[in-house]
Amino acid sequence: MAVAVRVIPCLDVDAGRVVKGVNFEGLRDAGDPVELAHRYDNGGADELTFLDVTASSGNRETTFDVVRRTAEEVFIPLTVGGGVRGVAEVDKLLRFGADKASINTAAVARPDVIDEITRHFGSQVLVLSVDARRTRDGDQPTSSGFEVTTHGGRTGTGIDAIAWAKEAADRGVGEILLNSIDADGTKDGFDLELIRLVRAAVNIPIIASGGAGVPAHFPPAVEAGADAVLAASVFHFGPDDMIAQVKTAIREAGFEVR
């Protein structure tokens, strides 16, 4: 029996405020994370993801106080990422109220950290965030045509995104948060090709992210293989019942939703 699809708003946080841009650039203020978390919890979100988008590029820790205050406002699972470098940061996040930790840059730099975290806390605690973009002219080519980026999408790595997702799954991550840098903030729809490629490579849950603009964009991502759908702009700047609209669209497309 298929697992019900989860709908997850994302709070991209910079200096204690929720921000949103396009292709991870041109960030603009979208509100207070605690207020938005409370709104989404009441609005029917299945989970909430909190990403400190400049923690890794700024070489600093996640803003733990904001995490704590956010966790106090929600009664649904909270995933926190940004600046997670190892067991110590995950332990601190869990103590501040997070249910899961998301890692990206540190795992690319030292993949063994995945094994260390999952061995210490279990696979269910760790989400690998894969910020993938199509390779461009002058980039090191990859077999899939998608490469991993780090530092909030600022740094290309030349690492094949599909191969990296498979390696991380083999190492024991519980889920993959698949972010399309190309689609991010465009409101043109999810990158369905990227989702399909990762779905064919791994058998762990995939959270699709990047590009949602209207409720109709969500069912195709589920059809492509996403177990959960994550978005920011469409929820931050849309009507208060947008989560309900998205769930209705997914349900009417024939998929079970929470």
C-alpha positions in Angstrom: 0.0 0.0 0.0 1.4 3.4 -1.0 2.4 5.8 1.8 0.3 9.0 1.9 2.0 12.0 0.3 3.2 14.7 2.7 2.9 18.4 2.1 5.8 20.4 3.7 6.2 24.2 3.8 9.8 25.3 3.9 11.1 28.2 6.0 14.3 29.5 4.4 15.8 31.6 7.2 18.5 34.2 7.1 19.4 36.3 10.2 16.3 35.2 12.0 13.8 36.1 9.2 12.2 33.9 6.5 13.4 34.8 3.1 12.7 33.7 -0.5 14.5 34.3 -3.8 14.8 32.8 -7.3 17.5 30.2 -8.1 18.7 30.7 -4.5 19.5 34.4 -5.2 17.9 37.8 -4.7 16.4 36.9 -1.2 13.5 39.0 0.0 11.8 39.0 3.4 8.8 36.7 3.8 8.1 37.1 7.5 8.8 35.8 11.0 9.6 32.1 11.2 7.7 31.5 14.4 4.6 33.2 13.1 4.7 31.3 9.8 5.4 28.0 11.6 2.3 28.5 13.7 0.2 29.4 10.7 1.3 26.3 8.7 0.8 24.0 11.7 -2.8 25.3 12.0 -3.2 25.2 8.2 -2.7 21.4 7.8 1.0 21.0 7.0 2.2 17.5 7.6 5.8 18.6 8.5 7.8 21.7 8.5 11.4 22.2 7.2 13.6 25.0 8.5 16.7 25.8 6.5 19.3 28.4 7.6 20.2 29.3 4.1 23.4 31.2 4.8 24.8 29.1 7.7 27.2 27.1 5.5 28.2 29.9 3.2 28.8 32.1 6.3 30.6 29.3 8.1 28.5 29.5 11.2 26.0 27.4 13.2 22.2 27.4 12.7 20.4 30.0 14.7 19.4 27.6 17.5 17.3 30.1 19.4 15.0 30.5 16.4 14.8 26.7 16.0 13.8 26.4 19.7 11.1 29.1 19.4 9.8 27.5 16.1 9.7 24.1 17.7 7.7 25.4 20.5 5.0 26.6 18.1 4.5 23.4 16.1 3.2 20.0 16.8 4.2 18.4 13.6 7.7 17.0 12.7 10.3 19.7 12.3 13.4 19.2 10.1 16.2 21.7 10.5 19.2 22.2 8.2 22.0 24.7 7.5 25.4 24.6 9.1 25.0 20.9 10.3 28.6 19.5 10.3 28.4 16.4 12.4 27.0 14.5 15.4 27.4 17.5 17.8 25.2 19.8 15.7 22.5 17.1 15.2 22.5 16.4 19.0 22.0 20.1 19.7 19.3 20.5 17.2 17.4 17.5 18.6 17.7 19.0 22.1 16.4 22.3 20.8 13.3 20.7 19.5 14.0 19.4 15.9 12.8 15.9 15.0 15.2 15.5 12.0 18.4 17.2 10.8 19.2 18.0 7.2 22.8 18.0 5.9 24.3 19.1 2.6 27.7 20.9 2.4 29.4 19.0 5.2 28.3 15.6 3.7 29.7 16.5 0.3 33.0 17.5 1.9 33.2 14.4 4.1 30.7 11.6 3.2 31.7 9.6 6.2 29.7 12.0 8.4 26.5 10.4 7.1 27.6 7.0 8.5 28.6 8.7 11.8 25.3 10.5 12.3 23.1 7.6 11.3 25.0 5.2 13.5 24.6 7.5 16.4 20.9 8.6 16.0 19.5 6.2 13.4 18.6 6.8 9.7 15.2 8.3 10.5 16.9 11.4 11.9 19.0 12.4 8.9 17.8 14.0 5.7 20.3 14.6 2.9 19.6 17.9 1.1 20.8 17.6 -2.5 20.9 21.0 -4.2 21.1 19.9 -7.9 21.4 21.9 -11.0 21.8 21.1 -14.7 25.4 21.3 -15.8 26.2 24.4 -17.9 28.8 25.3 -20.6 32.2 25.2 -19.0 31.1 22.9 -16.1 32.7 19.6 -15.5 30.3 17.2 -17.2 28.4 14.6 -15.2 26.8 11.3 -16.5 23.3 12.4 -15.6 23.6 16.0 -16.6 23.0 17.2 -13.1 25.6 18.3 -10.6 25.6 18.8 -6.8 26.0 22.3 -5.5 26.9 23.4 -2.0 26.9 26.6 0.2 23.3 27.4 -0.6 23.6 26.7 -4.3 26.6 29.0 -4.7 29.3 26.5 -5.3 29.4 23.8 -8.1 31.1 20.5 -7.2 31.3 18.5 -10.4 29.7 15.6 -8.5 26.9 13.8 -10.3 23.7 14.5 -8.4 22.1 11.1 -9.1 25.2 9.1 -8.1 25.5 11.2 -4.9 21.9 10.5 -3.9 22.5 6.8 -4.4 25.7 6.8 -2.4 24.0 8.7 0.5 21.1 6.2 0.4 23.5 3.3 0.6 25.3 5.0 3.5 22.0 5.2 5.4 20.3 8.6 5.1 16.6 8.3 5.9 15.3 10.7 3.2 16.5 12.9 0.3 15.4 16.5 0.1 15.8 17.1 -3.6 16.2 20.8 -4.4 16.2 21.9 -8.1 18.4 25.0 -8.2 17.2 25.7 -11.8 13.5 25.6 -10.8 13.8 27.2 -7.3 11.5 30.2 -6.9 10.5 30.3 -10.6 6.9 29.1 -9.9 7.1 27.2 -13.3 6.7 23.7 -11.7 9.0 21.0 -10.3 11.9 19.6 -12.3 10.2 16.3 -13.1 13.2 14.8 -15.0 15.4 15.3 -11.9 12.8 13.6 -9.7 12.5 10.6 -12.0 16.2 10.1 -12.2 16.7 10.1 -8.4 13.6 7.9 -8.0 15.1 5.3 -10.3 18.3 5.3 -8.3 17.1 5.1 -4.6 14.4 3.4 -2.6 14.2 5.8 0.3 11.7 8.7 0.5 12.2 11.7 -1.8 11.0 15.2 -0.9 10.7 17.2 -4.1 11.5 20.9 -3.8 11.8 23.8 -6.2 9.5 25.4 -8.7 5.9 25.1 -7.3 3.7 28.0 -8.2 0.1 26.7 -8.2 -1.6 23.6 -6.7 -1.6 21.9 -10.2 2.2 21.7 -10.1 2.2 19.2 -7.2 0.6 16.1 -8.5 3.1 15.7 -11.4 5.9 15.7 -8.9 4.2 12.8 -7.0 3.6 11.0 -10.3 7.3 11.4 -11.1 8.2 9.6 -7.8 8.1 12.1 -4.9 6.9 10.8 -1.6 6.6 14.4 -0.2 6.3 17.8 -1.8 8.0 20.9 -0.3 7.5 24.5 -1.3 8.1 28.0 0.1 6.8 30.9 -2.1 3.5 29.3 -3.0 2.7 29.0 0.8 4.4 32.3 2.0 2.7 34.6 -0.5 -0.4 32.6 -1.3 -3.8 32.4 0.3 -4.2 31.0 3.8 -5.8 27.8 2.5 -3.1 27.0 0.0 -2.0 23.8 1.9 -5.6 22.6 1.7 -5.7 23.5 -2.0 -2.5 21.5 -2.7 -3.8 18.5 -0.8 -7.0 18.6 -2.8 -5.1 18.7 -6.1 -3.0 15.7 -5.1 -6.1 13.8 -3.9 -8.1 14.6 -7.1 -5.1 13.3 -9.1 -5.6 9.9 -7.5 -2.9 9.9 -4.8 -3.4 9.4 -1.1 -2.5 12.4 0.9 -2.4 12.9 4.7 
